[in-house]
Amino acid sequence: MLDLNFVRENLGRVEEMLRCRGADPVAVLKDFSDVDTQRRQAITEAETMKARRNQATEEIAKLKRAGQDATAGIAETKDLREQIQAREKIAADLDGRLQEILSGIPNMPHESVPTGHSAEENVEVRRWGAPPQFDFTPKPHWDLGAELGVLDLERAVKLTGARFAVYWGLGAKLERALANFMLDLHTREHGYTEVLPPYLVNSESMYGTGQLPKFAADSFRVPHGEKDLWLIPTAEVPVTNLYRDEVLDAARLPVSLTAYTPCFRSEAGSYGKDVRGIIRQHQFQKVELVKFSKPEDSYAEHEKLTRNAETVLQKLGLHYRTMALCTGDMSASSAKTYDIEVWLPGQQLFREISSCSNFESYQARRANIRYRPQGKNKTEYVHTLNGSALAVGRTWVAIVENYQQADGSVVIPEVLRPYIGADKITPKRF
């Protein structure tokens, strides 16, 4: 969420930002200025009345000490009390309306973010490696997985429905090996602390990272007594909210955490997209990186986090490119985002496998996550960052498609062999 004073004092910049993001300023800002003015007026009137009430109270006391009639003063204070309560209710109602508007305003993009309205205007920053060369036509993972007997989409439909998957044998073991490899890499070499959070969170947590209220339709809601719980759409939600309503010591920053969790997304509005294979699932597993940083360090930490995610692909020998997202393709909460896209030869395209974002203070303000700068009494909001490192299912896809052989087998990358205990996946039926 943006700061109220910032929006009030930079309304023109906010309107231009919304246009750069492809949004209608009128639809997003609504009656912000009117509500803000009316709220401040109600607060001013209430404070003025409180001052008059205090003065009247003193006058009543003087009259009583002098043995004089204070009836008129008492009646005035009663009337003032009722008027103050009315003004405070008006101010509270308007404040709720103002917070609702503020919560729907996206973050201000960093000055380095390219301006554009769609993914076609994203900018390639770098690429690594080269596509594998085949002397046969490479197959997509949905064909390879079925032929190898390691990916079963038909039985998943029987169990649950579309956009779910069952993995068998070395297919299941490859998924588990990837998660363990990624966690070991990030904790042992990159200095992250592993955390295992709940997979259900409350609405306050979803609000804190920006999923609510705007993106409720993209998540699975679980009614639970008088309060709703939500299946996490990403580990970003519980891990970021670990420090909700807390003040961190500056000496601890940056805090770097990693978590492996399943993720659940309803994929509302995506029906008809990526219907084959396991690219777009209702349930998938992901290793997430989350950082809490001092504001002055957050962009250096953003670069470091992105490189940490890229290292996974480099160690797996997978060709990829890193893209700077344009203003129109970033998430609402992000100030700057890099997408890492891996090459999939079976589909002859690059596919997003990680999204690494700096949210600056946008999430921290919503979740009230602060730190106390050394030598200062006043607290400030931290900057939060996160990125997938990596989406495990899509990494599984990349390995199967990039390491496929002419005989239909799939070679397991060398770094994963200690985790799997095999060097090749060959056809097997279960």
N, C-alpha and C positions, 0 to 999 in steps of 0.2 A: 504494500500500500504506500502511496506517496504521502508526504507530509502535507497537512492541511494548509499551513502557511505557504508552503512552496506552490501549491496549486493556486491559491488565492493571489499570490504575488506574480505568478508566471503563467497566467491563464492562456495568453497567446501562444507561448511555447508548448503548453500542454495540448492545445488545439492542433498545432502544427504536427506534434508528435503523433497524435491520433490519425491524422491524414496520412502520415508516412507509414503508419502501421496498417493502412487500408480500412480504418474505422471512421464512422461518422461522428464528429465532435458533438453534435446536437444530441444524438442518440445515447452517447456515453455520459456526457456531462449533465444532460437534462437541465434542470433548473438550479444548478449548483449556486450561481451567484445570488439568486433570489433567496434561496434557503439559507445560505451563509449570512446574508444581510439581515434577514428576519431573525435568525438565531442570535446574532450579536446584539440586535436591538432588544430582544427579549431579555438577554442576560444583563444588558446595561440598565434597562428599566427595573429589573429585579434588584440590582445592586443599589440603584438610586433609592428605591423604596426601602431597602434594608437600612440605608443610612438615615432616612427620615424616621423609620421606626425606632432606631437606636436613640435618635435625638428626642423623639416623643417620649420614650421610656425614661430618659433622664428628666424631662420636664415633669412627667407624672410623679417621679420620686421627689422632686423639689416641692411640688404642690402638696403632696402628702405630708412631707416634713413640716411644711408651713401650716398644716391643718386646713388646707383649701380643697375645693371640689376638683377632682381629677376625672370626672365622668367622661367629659368630651375627649380627653386625651386617651383614655382607655378604649373608647369606641373607635378612635382613629387607629390605634395600634391593631385592634382586631380586624378592621377593614384592610389595613396595610398587610397584615399577615395573610389574609385570603387572597389579596392581589399578588403578593409575592409568590404564593403557592401556584397560582394560575400561570404567572409568567415563567416559573421554573418548569412547570409541566410543558408549556409551549416550547421552551428552550430544549428540554429533554427530547420531545418528539421530533423537533427539527434536527437535533444532533443525531438521532437515529437515522433520519432521512439523509443527512449529510454523510454519515459513515457508510451507508448503503451505496451512495454515489461514489465515494472515494474507493470503496472496495472493488468497484467495477472499472476503475481507471487503470490501464496497464502501466508498466514501468517505463521510465524514460530510457531509450536506448543510449548506450555509450557513444561518444563522438566518433569512435573508430568503426562503428557498425555501418555497413553499406546500406544505402537507401534503395528500397525496392518493394515490390508488391507481391512477389511469388517466389517459389523455389528456383525458378529459372534465373533469378537475379542474385542468387547466392554467389559468393566469390571463393574460388579455390585458393587455399593458402599454401598447401604443399601436398605432395603425394610420396608414397614410399613403395619400393619394390616394383615388380612388373607382373603382368598377368601370366599364369602358367600357359605353356604351349602344349596342345594336344594333337596327336596324329589320328584322332577320332572326334566325333561330335560329342562334346560333353553334355551330360544329362542334368536336368534340374533335380534338386534334392528329393522332391516328392516321388519321382520315379526311382531314384537310387535307394531311398529309404525303404520303399516297398519291396524292391527286388532283393535287397540285402536282408530283409526281414527284421529291420531295427526300428522302423517307423510305421505305426499302425493308426491311420486316421479313421478307417471304417469302424473299428471297435470303439474308438473314442466317441464317435457319433452315437453308437449304441449306448454307451455309458452315460453320456452327458448331452451331447449335441454338437453342432458345428463349431469350428474354431477351437477345438481341443485336440490333444494328441496323446497317444500311448507310445512309449519307447520300450523296446525289448533288448535284452542281452547287452552287447557292446554299445548299442545305441543309448541305452539308459546309463551305462557306465561312462560313456563319453561325456554326457551331460554333467554327471557328478564330478568327473575328472576335471572338466573345464572350470567348474565353480571352485574346487579345491586349489587348482593351479592359480587362478586369479587371486584368491584370498591370500595364498602364500606369497605371491609376488608383491601384493600391495602392503602386506604386513611386514614381510622380511626385508624387502628392498626399498619400498617407498615410504615406510614409516607410519602407516595408518594403523589405528587400533580397531580390531574387529569387534562388532557388536551384533547381537541377535535380538531384534526388536519383535514386538507383537505383530501379527499379520492383520489384526483388526484394530482400528483406531476410532476415536470419537470425532464428533463434528468439529470440535475446537481445533483438533490437529489438522483436519482437512482444510479448515479455514486458514490456519497459520501458514500453510505453504501455497495457498491460492487455488486449491481445487474447488472449494466452496466459496460463494454460492454458484458461481458461473458454470462450473463443469460437473455438476451433480449427475447429469445424464450419462457421463462417461465412466462412472464408477458404480460398483455394486453396493447398494445399501442393505444393511441387515438390521431389521427392527429388533430392539433389545430392551424390553421393559418400557420405561418412559422416555428413553433416549435412544437415538439411532447409533449404530456402529457402522463402519465402512470397511470392506476388504481393501487393503492398501493397493493403490494403482502403481506404486513404486516405493522402494525403501526410503526414498527422499522424505516421505511424509513422517513416518515415525522417528527416523533418525534426526531430522531437523528439529522436530518438536521435543526431543529429549531435553532441550534447554529452554523450552517455552517458559516465560515468566521468571527467568533466572538472570542473574548478573554474573558474568564471567570475569575472572581475574585477567588483566591484560597480559600477565606473564605466561598464561597458559596458551595464548593465541600464537599461531593458528592451531585449532583443534582439528585433527584429521581422522575421520572415521570411515570404516568400510563395512558393508553388510551384504549378506547373501539372503535373498528372500524370494518367494513366489510373488508375482504381481498379477493383479486382476483388473481387467478393463472391459467395460461393456462394448467399447468401440462403436458408440452411437454415431451414426452418420457415416460410417465407413463400409457399410454393407455394399458388396459388389467389388470392393478393393481387395486385392491379394487373397482371393478365395482359395487358391491352391497352395498346399504346403503349410508351413508353420511360421510364415513371416508375420502374420497378424493374428494373434491368438487372444482368447479371453483370459487364459492363464499362461504365464510364462515365467521363467526364472531369470534373475538378474543380479549381478554384483554391482553395488552402488558405492560411489565415493562421495562423501559430504565433508565440507570444510566450513569452519567458522573463523573469520579473519578480521584483523583490524582493517578499517576502510582504506588506509594508505597502502596496504599490502595486497589487497584482494585481486588486482589484475595480474600481479606476478604469480599469485597462487592459482589463478585461473589458467595461466599458461602451463604451470607445473602440473596441475590436475589433468589437463588435456594430454600432455606428454605421457603422464602415467597411464592413461587409457590407451594411447597409441602403442606403448611398449608391449602390451598384451598381444597385439596383432603382429608386431615385429618378431617377437619370440616364437609365434606360431607360423611365421613365414607367409603371412597373408597380405596381399597387395591392397592398399587403401589410399584414400585421399581425405584431406581435412578441409572442410568448407566453413567459411564465415557466413552465418545466416544474415540475410538482409532484414530490414525493419519489418517487412510484411510477413516474414516466415518464422519469426521468433515467437516463443510462448509469451503470454501476457505478463508473466512475472519476471522475465529475463531482461537484463540490461545488455548482455552480450552472450552469444551462443556459438560454439563450434559444433558442427556435426561431423563425426567420423564415419565415412562410408567405405564399406569393404566390397571388393570385386567378387561377383558371383558369376563364374563362367557358364554355369548351366542355364542362366537367365540372360547372360550378356549385358549386365548392368551393374552399377554401383548401388549398394543398399545401405541405408543408415544402420549403424550398429552401436553408436553411442552419441549422446547429446550432452555436451559439457557447458554449463551455464554459470554466469556470475549474476546473482540477483541483487547485488549491492545490499541496501538496507530494506528492500521491498518486503521480503518475507519476515525479516527480523522485526519490522514495525508491526506487522500483523500478529506475530507470535510473541512480541514483547521480549526479544532476546537482546540483552545489553552487555556491555563490558565497562569496566571502570579503568579509564586510562591512568597510567602511573602519574602520580603527582596531582591528580585532579579529583575533586569531590563529586562532580557531576558525571553521570553515566552517559554513554552514547550507544547507539545501535551498532551491533556487529554487521559485517557483510557475510552472507551465506552463499555457498557455491555447491554445486553437485554435478555429477556426471556418471553415466553408466560405464563400467569398466570390467566386464562388458555385459551386454545382453546375451545371456548364455545360449538361448535357443538360436539366435541369429549367428552366433559364433559356430555352433554345431552345424548349421546350414553351410557356412563358409568353408569349414573343414571338409565336409562331405563333398561339396562341389569342386573345391580346388584340388583335393588330393585323390580324386577318383582315377581309377586305372582302366585300361582298355578291357581287362577281363571282368570288370564290374566290381572289383574290390575297392576299398578305400584305405590308403596308407595313413597311419596315425602319426602326426607330427612328433618329432623326437622328444620334445620337452614334455609331452603328455604320456609317453610310454611308461615311465615309472608309476604314474597314477592308475594306468589301465592294466598293465601287465600283458600287453599285446602290442604288436607293431602293425597290424592290419585288420580291417573288418572284412570278412568274407560272408557270402550268403548263408543264412541259417533260418530255419522255420521254427516257430514257437506255437 
